[in-house]
Amino acid sequence: MTTLLPSRPAPTPAPSCRAPRWETPAAIALIVGTAVAYLVNLSASGWGNSFYAAAVQAGSQSWTAFFFGSSDAANSITVDKPPMSLWVMGLSVRLFGLNSWSVLAPQVIIGAASVALLWRTVRRHAGPAAGLLAGLTLALTPVAALMFRFDNPDALLVLLMIVAVWAALRAVDDGRTRWLVVAGVAVGAGFLTKQLQVMLVVPPIALTYLLAGPVSLPRRLGQLVAALGAAVVTAGWWIAVVELWPASSRPWIGGSQNNSILELTLGYNGLGRLNGEETGSVTGGGPGGSGGRWGDTGILRLFEPAQGGQIAWLIPAALILGVAALVFRGRAPRTDGLRAGLVLWGLWLVVTGLTFSFMAGIFHAYYTVALAPAVAALVGTGAVVIWRRRDRIASRLVLAAAVIATVVTAWILLSRSADFVPWLRIVVVVAGAVAVVGLVVPRLTRGRLAAATVAAALLAGLAGPTAYAVHTIATPHTGSIVSAGPAVEGGRGGFGGPGDGRGQGDGRGQGDGRAAGTVPGAPTGGFPAGSPANGLPAGGPAGGPPPGAQADGAPGGGGAGGLLNGSTPGAELTALLEQDAEKYAWVAATVGSNAASGYQLATQDPVMPIGGFNGSDPSPTLEQFQQYVAEGRIHFFLAGGQGGRSSGPAAEIAAWVESIFTAQTVDGVQVYDLTA
């Protein structure tokens, strides 16, 4: 019987990827090994980034703070990101109580899940070996080993980006709309994690599906519209609620100047990151191809000292292998899933890499974790696809070129930290030479000798990032700006510029990358002498960093904290803040979210962060603060923090308090009793 209904196209079969007996135990070892390795020494980082840890604590005490992502349970102001990553950690704290593990362990789980999903995604079309190599490469990427053990939003962002790509490639296989809707939901959730950064993966997904989707072009376009709708709905419901909620009964939107989540999205966390014009930022980018405080922009930015050791190890190999695999796959059908994967991962790497290279606004080295899945997938897929064609001289030459490029890159990166495992460069060069010879001589790519060639290539490619990853795991990391691996020559010496009282160096890689006061061999990131030890209160979470552990990238000093590091109250100050805490909405107020965070984590009571992260948000105004004081809602004002560098309402509040109230010094911090 003839039917008039359109039939769904037959799914494009994936290559034969029947699991060999060794794959399941190898995959289990990879995923479990990643989780175990990331859990090692985890609590040594204490609260990690106390800015987010304080918001997690607030959300564990107040569902309103949980929903909005407030910095404090009394809901004065939010963090400067949407709250989805805080929701994950907040639920953990509600279940297991507030401690270092309950805050950081969810990130480890996210990291292991990212490795597992990348393995499955690459394996689907490129086979078991490619999937496992991709997962291993991601797990050993230094910046991944850092961020999957840290409480920034980047870990969840990476997982959601991988989910979006996984779903998009499933749609390439069978043309079903539901997979693109799943991709859209993942993108929307990524938006609620770190706003517009997730959009870097959207053009690669859309272009790949337009190229390789197995249905007609009009249907492909309609499906992509459905995916866009899913993304808008997933992210938009929360944005709409926040924007429509009466401002008088919700916290101020941190990072905005007009109390608007849309302003935050399009300004400070949006276009401002590209052009350097972030209103409310401590400092902007520089004109004429320079990122100012955030480093010079340009095509080689990812290879510069500040970023190179984080991500650059395998970027040249990923580009070489990805392009070559595409060329070798050139005669495949339009809907070929393997080629679609190469296109998608390649576009992800190019789009994100170029954006990071030329953005003039706020840029930190740890952002490069968003490149790690694409690099890993291209290396895994490209290496295996080309190795299968090793009977051809062109394939062997491509593999040899990838090894040579990797060895040269590793030599440069390892030379920047000459005191760090100095013999490793020689090992990499020798292994690379063995691998190149093995690849060039045909008979060395067959039989048992082929295993030696592969082992040498893996050693040459992964020895450097593995050493950096191990160092990262072994080293405590605290503060708002962190980086993986050892200190490097030419790395950033500090956040501030010469003479501004905020750090050593000019913020662009002058000096040896270690500000005065760093622990020898500690990761670079820039922090001056006298910065707080570890961002943890006395008596902080069990297993916190030992006394004297150094924070990363933490200008400021003393127990009061600063712009990039949490305060460190002593026992006497903590006890003072806890006096009659139940009588006040806020046991204290201070300028800047990081300064407030340590006090809040020590007492587990709300501390008002005047002016938000940078101390530059107009929340509260002087009049509002005076009203809070008159109503007896704030007990103490704590000087220090960003008080000496703030402007606008925060500076006015600090000046007013100092002119009206009398200070007492407790544990080195000037304390003003606002009820006196």
C-alpha positions, 0 to 999 in steps of 0.5 A: 500500500502506498503511503502519503506520509513522509517517512523518517530517513534511515539512521546513518549507521555508526562504524562497527565499534563493537567493544573489544574485551579490553575496552570496558576495564580500560574505560572503568580505569579511566573514569574511576582513576580520574575521580580518584586522582582529582580527589587526592589532596582535595581538601588542601584547597579549603574553600577554593574560591571563597567568593563562590563558597560563601554563596554556596553557604548562603544558599544552604541556609536560604532558599531565596539565596539559593535561587538567586545565587546571593552572596549572603543569606540575608540577600543583599547582592548576588554573585556576578554569574547565574546560579546553576553551578551554585545549585549543584554545590548548594545541594551537596552542602544541604546534604552533607553540611558545610565543609571543603569536601561538600563544596569541591567534591561535586566538581570532581564528579562533574570532571569524571562525568565529562571524561566519561561522556567525551569517551562515549561521544568520540567512541561512537564514530571513531572507535574505542581507542579514539574515545579512550585517548580523548578521555585520557587527554582531557583528564590530563590537561592541566587546566582541567585538573585544576578546574575540576577540583575548584568551585568556579562555574567552569567545570559545569560549563564544560560538562554542559558543552560536551552534552550539547555536542554529544546530542548534536552528533546523535542528531547527525546520526538519525535526524531526530529533532529530540536530540537537537532539543537536548542540545538546546537544553544543555546550551540553556543550562550552560547559559545559567552557568556562565552566561554567554561563554556557552554560546561559543559552541553554538555556531559549531553545532549549527554549522555542523548540523546544517552540513551533515544532518540527514534530513532535508535542508528546510527540516534541518533549519526547522530543527535548529530553530527548535533547538534555539527555542529549547535553549531560550526556554531553559535559560529564559525562565530564570532570566524572566523571573529575576527581571520581573521580580520586584527589585525591592524584594530580591537581592541586587544583581551583582556585577550590574550597575542598574540592578538588571540581569540583562545588563549583566548578560550583555555588558559586564559578562557579555560584550564587555568581555570582547571589547574591554569596556566592562562597566564596574570592572576594576580595570578594562582592556587596552586599545590597539591589540592589547588586553591591558591588565589581561595580557596582550591579545593576538593569535599566539595568546594561548601559547604565552607564558600565562596560558601556555602551560594550561592548555597549549601542549596539544593544540598544534597536534590537534590542528594537524591531526584534525585537518589531516583526518578531514582531508582523508575523510573527504570522499565520505557521504555528506552525512558521515558521522565521523567527519561531522565530529571532526568538523564540530570539534574543529570549529569548537577549537577554532571559534573558542580559541580565536575568541580567547586570543582576541578578546580585550576584556577580562581574561584569565588563564583558567578560561582555557578549560573550555578548549580542553574537550575539543583539543582532546577529541581532535587528538583522539579522533585524528590520531586513530583515524590516521593511524588506521591508514599508516600503510600510506606514507602521507599518513605516517608523515602527518603523524610524525609532524604532529609528534614533532610539533608536540615535542617542540611545544613541550620543550618551550613550555617546560623551558619556562619552568626550568627548575620543574622536573628539568630532565623531563624535556630530555625524556620528551625529546627522546621519546619523540625521536623514537616515535618519529623514527618508528612512524617514518620506517614502515615496518616499525608501524606493524606488529609488536614494534607498532606498540613501541612506536605508539607508546613513544608517541604517547609519552612524548605527547602526554608527559608534559601535561601529566607532570603539570596536572600532577603538580596541580593536584599536589598544590593547594589553590585558593583565591579568585585567579588560579592557574595550573602547574608550577610558576613559569618564567614570564608568567603574570607577576601580579594583578596590579600595575607598578606602583598601584599597591596591588601587586608585583609586575604589570599583569602581562608577564613581566618578571618570573611569574612569582610575586613576593611571598609565594611558596617556592614551586607554587602555581603562578597567578600573581599575588603580592607579599603579605596577601592572606595565607589561604582564604580560610577562617581560623578553624575552617573546614576540616582538611583545609590548607595548612597555615601559611599556604599561599593563595593564587592571584590574591592582591590585598593583604592582612586578615581583611582580605582583598579584591581576589582573596577571602578574609582570614579572621582569627578566633577573637574576631570570629567570636566577636562577630558571633555575639548575638548574631541572631539579632541581626540580619547581617553580623557585619558589613565590609567592602567587597565580596571576597573580603566578606566571604571569609568572615561569613564562612567563619561564622556561617552568618550573613556578612554584607558585601558592600559593592559586590565583587569589585566594590563598584556596584551601587549596592547598597547606597549610602542612604540605604546603608544608613537606614539599615544601621538605624534599624539595627540590622547590621552589627559591625563594619569591618574596615580593610577589604576593598575599602581603600580602593573603592569608589562611589557608594562603597567609598561613601559608606566607608567614609561615613562609618569612619566619621561617625563610629569609633574603631577597635582593632581585633586580630589586626582588623579595624572593627566599628560597632554600628550599634554603639 
